[in-house]
Amino acid sequence: MITEMKKFPFYIITAAILAGCGTSAVIKDVQDKPVQQLDIKASANSKPIQLSKVVVRLKRGEHVGALQGGLLCVPQADLTWKGGRLKLDSDDLTDAFKEELEKYSFKTVGDTSALFEDPSSWKSEILIAGLVKELKSNVCFPMAGFGNFSNSKGESFVKVEWQIYSKLDRAVVHSVTTEGSFKSTESQEGGIDPIILNAFTQAARNLLADTKFRDIVVRGGETVKETTFKTADGIIITPGKSKPFTHRVDEWKDGVVTVIAGNGHGSGFAIGENLLLTNHHVVGESNKVVIKLGSGFEVGGEIIAYNSGLDVATVKIAASLPRHFKLERNLPTIGSEVYSLGSPLSEDLSATLARGVVSNIRKEGQKTLIQSDVNALSGNSGGPLVNVNGEVVGITVSGIQINKATQGINFFIPVKDALDSMNIK
C-alpha cells in the first residue's frame, strides 16, 4: 500500500458574547507527568515523527470561559465557541509540539513554512493527530479600561485525544488522551493565544510520558500493534518450477492473480496448485475474496491463514492453477536484479512486469524488509518479487510517493518470513 501524507490547517474559533457579567470556567489543575529524555542511542534509533493535524470538537456556541477586565479581573463577558477567529493556527501548535519533542531528543520532521506539499513528509514513520475534546479558558485584560487588549493573563485547560498512526503498519496503533493546563499571574503580550497554547504544550508533553507511545516511537520497543493471526497447520507446499527471466517471461503471468475484496483490489501469486500468497491488508477482515486469474476467469477464494503483524495472508481457491512459483527462502543480495508482478492501479493492468535492483535489506523493529527501486503502485500489494532465476524472494507490501509520484523506494516482505509466520512448510 502506497502512503502519502497531507497537511491540514487548524483554527481556534471563539467569540465574546456580551450579556452583562460573564461566567468564569472552572479550570482543572493538571500536573506534569515525568518525561525521561531519550539517551543518545535511543534518540538515534527513534522513528521520525510528524504532527499530521489537530482539530477541535466543540459545539458551536459552547461556553468555554470568561473574558475578564480590570485589576481585579472581574468577569465582563462569556467566552463561547462561536464566530470569530483567533490567530492561533496549525503552525503555532506544530511548532510547540516539535519543540517539546526535540527538547526530549525525539526525531521530528515537517516544515511549517512549506507553502505546498512538504518535501520532508516522506521521511516520517509515525504520524500523530490530535483531537481537542475539551477547552476551558478565563482571560483577563487588566488594562482593558485604558483600551489595552494586548496584555493579558489568565488560565486555560485543554484535553486532547491523540491517535498514533504507523506508516509501516498502515493503521492507528495507539490512542491516548492527555490533559494540559496553564495559569499566568503576570500580564504578557499576545491576548488569548499564548494562554491556550501553553495548556496545549503541557498536553503534548504528557503524551511523551505515555509508556506505549515511547515503545512505538523507539525502535526495539514492544510490537507496534496487536497482531492477529491464523496459522495453516498441516499445510505443506511442494516446490514450484522456475525458469530464468531471460526465457519466456510471459509464462509466469499464469501464476499471478488479482485479489478483489470489497471495493478495492490487490495482487497475489500461486505457491501451490490451489494456494495463493497476498497481503493481509488486501483481504482485510474478509473470510472470502474473489480471485481473478490471468485468463480473466474469476473464482472464489477462502482465507485459510494470515498474520496481520507481518501483513501476509494465504488464500485457497476452488480451482487448479497451471503454474506456481518456486520460493527462495534466502534473502537476495544487495544490487541483484529483481522483478515485480502485479495489478497496479487497475484490474485491467494485471500481470504487469517491472524490473529493478535490490537497494538494501532494512530492519523495521522486529521486521526485515527488502528495499528495491522496482516500480510498485497501489494495486501491486501482495504481488511477488522475483529474482533472475524465476524464484519468489519477497511480497510487495508498501512504497513511498510524493505528490502521487513514486520515488523508487519500495518494500517487500521476505517470503521465508511470510511462510514461517503462518506455519506453512
C-alpha positions as a printed Julia matrix, in Angstrom:
425×3 Matrix{Float64}:
   0.0     0.0     0.0
   1.42    3.32   -1.01
   1.36    6.03    1.68
   1.09    9.75    1.11
   0.75   12.43    3.76
  -1.16   15.81    3.57
  -1.13   18.88    5.78
  -4.29   20.18    7.31
  -4.98   23.65    8.77
  -6.2    24.12   12.33
  -8.12   27.16   13.61
  -9.33   28.01   17.09
 -12.65   29.77   16.77
 -14.25   31.76   19.54
 -16.2    34.94   20.26
 -17.2    37.05   23.23
 -20.93   37.49   23.7
 -21.69   40.45   25.92
 -24.52   39.67   28.26
 -23.78   41.5    31.45
 -21.37   39.64   33.69
 -19.65   36.59   32.28
 -19.36   33.24   33.98
 -15.82   32.03   34.62
 -14.95   28.43   33.82
 -13.59   26.05   36.42
 -10.03   25.32   35.32
  -8.62   21.93   36.24
  -5.07   21.92   37.52
  -3.02   19.35   35.58
   0.3    18.11   36.86
   3.25   17.35   34.6
   3.99   13.66   34.21
   7.71   12.89   34.39
   9.21   12.71   30.91
  12.51   10.91   30.55
  14.82   12.3    27.89
  15.95    9.75   25.31
  19.58    8.73   25.59
  21.91    9.1    22.6
  21.34    5.57   21.27
  17.56    5.69   21.68
  17.43    9.12   20.05
  19.48    7.94   17.07
  17.19    4.93   16.59
  13.85    6.64   17.24
  11.32    6.8    14.43
  10.76   10.2    12.73
   7.52   11.8    13.92
   5.24   14.32   12.24
   2.15   16.05   13.63
  -0.41   15.44   10.9
  -3.29   17.6    12.13
  -5.16   18.93   15.14
  -8.9    19.52   15.16
 -11.31   20.87   17.77
 -14.59   19.14   18.6
 -16.67   21.69   20.47
 -20.3    22.62   19.88
 -20.95   25.97   18.25
 -21.86   28.44   20.98
 -20.48   26.24   23.76
 -19.43   28.2    26.83
 -15.67   27.83   27.41
 -14.95   30.54   29.97
 -14.97   34.26   30.59
 -13.35   37.45   29.38
 -12.3    39.45   32.42
 -11.23   43.03   32.86
  -9.71   45.41   35.39
  -7.08   44.94   38.06
  -9.39   42.56   39.94
 -10.11   40.55   36.77
 -13.89   40.79   37.11
 -15.82   38.71   34.53
 -17.19   41.03   31.86
 -18.42   38.63   29.17
 -18.82   34.97   28.38
 -16.25   33.34   26.13
 -18.04   30.98   23.75
 -17.1    28.78   20.84
 -18.76   30.75   18.1
 -17.98   33.02   15.21
 -14.75   35.0    15.42
 -11.3    33.68   14.61
  -8.14   33.96   16.7
  -4.58   33.96   15.39
  -3.68   30.57   16.82
  -3.39   28.03   13.96
  -1.77   24.75   12.98
   1.72   26.24   12.64
   1.64   27.51   16.23
   0.59   24.1    17.51
   3.02   22.19   15.28
   5.93   24.38   16.36
   5.02   23.93   20.02
   4.67   20.18   19.54
   8.01   19.87   17.71
   9.73   21.96   20.37
   8.58   19.58   23.1
   9.61   16.51   21.11
  13.05   17.9    20.31
  13.55   19.02   23.89
  13.47   15.35   24.89
  15.55   14.19   21.87
  12.75   12.68   19.75
  13.18   12.91   15.97
  10.74   15.19   14.15
  10.08   16.11   10.54
   7.76   18.63    8.93
   8.27   22.14    7.6
   5.57   24.56    8.75
   6.84   27.17    6.27
   6.23   24.91    3.24
   3.61   26.61    1.04
   2.74   23.46   -0.86
   3.46   19.77   -0.27
   6.06   19.34    2.45
   9.05   17.6     0.78
  10.23   16.18    4.11
   6.96   14.38    4.84
   8.06   11.1     3.26
  10.71   10.72    5.98
   8.12   10.41    8.72
   7.32    6.92   10.0
   4.89    7.94   12.76
   2.04   10.41   12.2
   0.25   12.0    15.13
  -3.17   13.61   15.08
  -4.8    15.42   17.98
  -8.48   15.94   18.72
  -9.2    18.73   21.23
 -12.25   17.41   23.1
 -12.39   19.99   25.86
 -11.2    23.59   26.15
 -11.67   25.98   29.06
 -10.12   29.42   29.4
 -10.53   32.55   31.51
  -8.6    35.51   30.1
  -8.11   38.78   31.93
  -7.14   42.14   30.38
  -6.13   44.23   33.44
  -5.72   47.43   31.4
  -8.86   47.0    29.31
 -10.25   50.2    30.79
  -7.41   52.06   29.07
  -8.04   50.35   25.75
  -5.21   47.85   26.17
  -6.37   44.47   24.89
  -2.88   43.17   24.07
  -1.59   42.46   27.56
  -3.36   39.63   29.3
  -3.09   36.95   31.93
  -5.28   34.03   32.78
  -5.71   30.3    32.88
  -6.59   27.56   30.44
  -7.3    23.83   30.31
  -7.14   21.53   27.28
  -7.99   17.84   26.87
  -6.56   16.19   23.74
  -7.18   12.72   22.33
  -4.13   11.62   20.37
  -4.07    9.0    17.65
  -0.74    7.46   16.66
  -0.51    6.18   13.08
   2.26    3.88   11.87
   3.08    4.14    8.17
   4.7     0.71    8.27
   1.55   -0.91    9.71
  -0.78    1.46    7.8
  -3.02    1.69   10.86
  -3.71    3.63   14.03
  -1.65    1.66   16.53
  -2.36    3.61   19.71
  -4.86    6.12   21.11
  -4.4     8.02   24.35
  -5.94   11.11   25.97
  -3.83   13.66   27.82
  -4.58   16.96   29.54
  -2.77   20.23   29.97
  -3.33   23.4    31.96
  -1.65   26.78   32.29
  -2.0    29.73   34.63
  -0.25   33.09   34.47
  -0.34   35.72   37.2
   1.73   38.3    35.3
   0.44   40.11   32.23
   2.06   39.32   28.93
   1.53   40.27   25.31
  -0.44   38.08   22.96
  -4.02   38.1    24.21
  -5.73   34.71   24.47
  -3.43   32.71   22.19
  -0.41   32.09   24.46
  -2.59   31.02   27.37
  -4.29   28.29   25.34
  -1.05   27.36   23.57
   0.75   26.76   26.87
  -2.01   24.41   28.03
  -1.76   22.52   24.73
   2.02   22.28   25.19
   1.6    20.54   28.53
  -0.89   18.1    26.97
   1.72   17.33   24.31
   4.42   16.9    26.96
   2.24   14.46   28.86
   1.9    12.43   25.66
   5.68   11.99   25.67
   5.39   10.41   29.13
   3.0     7.73   27.86
   4.79    4.37   28.03
   3.2     2.79   24.96
   3.83    5.9    22.87
   7.51    5.71   23.73
   7.61    1.99   22.93
   6.12    2.67   19.5
   8.5     5.51   18.65
  11.71    3.97   19.93
  12.86    1.05   17.78
  13.19   -2.22   19.62
  10.2    -1.46   21.85
   7.04   -3.54   22.02
   5.17   -4.59   18.9
   3.59   -1.52   17.33
   0.16   -3.04   17.0
  -1.53   -6.14   18.3
  -1.04   -8.99   15.85
  -3.94  -11.21   14.88
  -3.15  -14.46   13.16
  -4.46  -17.8    11.96
  -1.93  -20.5    11.16
  -2.15  -23.05    8.41
  -1.03  -26.04   10.47
  -0.53  -29.16    8.42
  -0.17  -27.39    5.07
   2.91  -28.43    3.16
   3.57  -26.91   -0.25
   5.56  -28.66   -2.95
   8.3   -26.72   -4.75
   7.17  -24.94   -7.87
   9.1   -24.6   -11.09
  11.38  -21.74  -12.03
  12.99  -20.53  -15.21
  15.4   -17.66  -15.73
  13.67  -14.44  -16.71
  15.59  -14.49  -19.96
  13.29  -17.28  -21.15
   9.52  -16.98  -21.72
   8.73  -14.33  -19.13
   5.1   -14.4   -20.2
   4.74  -17.93  -18.78
   4.81  -16.56  -15.25
   1.72  -14.45  -15.81
  -0.31  -17.61  -15.21
   0.98  -17.7   -11.63
  -0.07  -14.13  -10.77
  -3.65  -13.15   -9.83
  -5.73  -10.13   -8.89
  -7.33  -10.3    -5.44
 -10.67   -8.47   -5.16
 -12.02   -7.7    -1.68
 -14.7    -5.1    -1.02
 -14.28   -2.05   -3.27
 -10.53   -2.47   -3.7
  -8.08   -4.87   -5.22
  -4.54   -6.09   -4.78
  -2.3    -8.77   -6.18
  -1.37  -12.32   -5.27
   0.62  -15.25   -6.59
   0.47  -19.03   -6.62
   2.6   -21.04   -4.2
   0.76  -24.29   -4.8
  -1.82  -25.83   -7.1
  -4.65  -24.02   -5.33
  -2.85  -21.79   -2.8
  -2.01  -18.1    -3.08
   0.0   -15.6    -1.04
  -1.03  -11.95   -0.69
  -1.08   -9.13    1.9
  -3.39   -9.15    4.91
  -4.31   -5.53    4.2
  -5.51   -6.6     0.73
  -8.03   -9.13    2.1
  -8.79   -7.11    5.25
 -11.16   -8.87    7.64
 -12.86  -10.81    4.85
 -13.16  -14.6     5.01
 -13.96  -14.82    1.32
 -12.49  -12.97   -1.66
 -12.75  -13.06   -5.44
  -9.69  -14.16   -7.37
  -9.3   -13.02  -10.96
  -6.94  -15.26  -12.92
  -4.69  -14.14  -15.75
  -7.21  -15.53  -18.24
  -9.87  -13.2   -16.84
 -11.8   -16.07  -15.25
 -12.95  -15.38  -11.66
 -13.11  -17.92   -8.82
 -13.87  -17.73   -5.12
 -11.12  -17.78   -2.52
 -11.11  -18.57    1.21
  -8.65  -17.02    3.68
  -7.11  -20.03    5.44
  -4.18  -18.33    7.19
  -2.94  -14.84    7.96
  -0.66  -12.75   10.13
  -1.7    -9.11   10.42
   1.52   -8.03   12.11
   3.64   -9.13    9.17
   0.81   -8.25    6.75
   0.53  -11.6     4.94
  -2.33  -13.96    4.12
  -2.86  -17.31    2.41
  -5.85  -17.91    0.12
  -7.2   -21.27   -1.02
  -9.15  -21.28   -4.27
 -11.61  -23.72   -5.79
  -9.52  -24.27   -8.91
  -6.19  -25.72  -10.01
  -3.64  -23.25  -11.27
  -1.48  -24.24  -14.25
   1.7   -22.86  -12.68
   3.04  -21.91   -9.3
   6.28  -20.27   -8.26
   9.34  -21.76   -6.68
  10.14  -19.94   -3.44
  13.62  -18.79   -2.4
  13.92  -18.56    1.38
  17.31  -16.84    1.38
  17.44  -13.05    1.24
  18.55  -11.61   -2.12
  21.93   -9.93   -2.5
  22.03   -6.12   -2.47
  22.45   -4.98   -6.07
  20.94   -8.13   -7.58
  18.3    -7.81  -10.3
  14.67   -8.42   -9.36
  11.25   -8.23  -10.99
   7.81   -7.42   -9.62
   4.49   -8.66  -10.98
   1.03   -7.43  -10.08
  -2.03   -5.37  -10.96
  -1.04   -1.71  -10.41
  -3.84    0.88  -10.2
  -6.42   -1.16  -12.17
  -7.6    -4.77  -12.55
  -7.14   -4.29  -16.29
  -3.36   -3.97  -15.75
  -2.96   -7.46  -14.28
   0.41   -9.26  -14.54
   2.29   -6.01  -15.19
   6.04   -6.68  -15.07
   8.64   -4.19  -13.73
  12.39   -4.57  -13.29
  14.78   -3.12  -10.69
  17.53   -4.0    -8.23
  17.67   -4.78   -4.54
  18.58   -1.47   -2.89
  19.06   -2.68    0.68
  17.85   -5.01    3.42
  16.15   -2.99    6.17
  15.18   -3.67    9.77
  11.91   -2.1    10.97
  11.61   -3.04   14.62
  11.32   -6.82   14.61
  10.64   -6.98   10.87
  13.02   -7.49    7.97
  12.14   -5.75    4.69
  13.7    -5.93    1.24
  14.08   -2.46   -0.29
  14.08   -2.11   -4.07
  13.66    0.54   -6.75
  11.46   -1.81   -8.77
   8.21    0.01   -9.52
   5.32   -0.61   -7.09
   1.98    1.21   -7.09
  -1.37    0.87   -5.37
  -2.72   -2.5    -6.51
   0.72   -4.13   -6.57
   0.36   -5.03   -2.89
   0.59   -8.79   -2.39
   2.37   -9.46   -5.69
   5.66  -11.37   -5.98
   9.21  -10.03   -6.09
  11.13  -12.48   -8.25
  14.85  -13.0    -8.8
  16.55  -13.67  -12.16
  16.08  -17.41  -11.65
  12.31  -17.0   -11.54
  12.13  -17.67   -7.78
   9.97  -15.54   -5.47
  12.07  -13.8    -2.8
   9.52  -11.32   -1.44
   5.96   -9.99   -1.33
   5.15   -6.39   -2.29
   3.89   -4.51    0.77
   4.47   -0.73    0.55
   6.18    2.15   -1.21
   6.74    5.88   -0.9
   5.07    8.55   -3.04
   5.37   12.34   -3.04
   2.63   14.25   -4.85
   1.4    10.84   -6.1
   4.74   10.22   -7.82
   6.75    7.11   -6.98
  10.2     7.68   -5.52
  11.85    4.33   -6.25
  11.69    3.39   -2.56
   9.55    0.27   -2.2
   9.45   -2.52    0.38
   8.88   -6.28    0.21
   8.34   -8.95    2.88
  10.85  -11.83    2.65
   8.97  -14.95    1.55
  10.59  -17.05    4.29
   9.22  -14.74    7.0
   5.77  -14.84    5.39
   5.63  -18.65    5.38
   7.08  -19.03    8.88
   4.57  -16.53   10.34
   1.7   -18.73    9.11
   3.42  -22.06    9.86
   3.48  -23.13    6.21
   6.14  -25.73    5.49
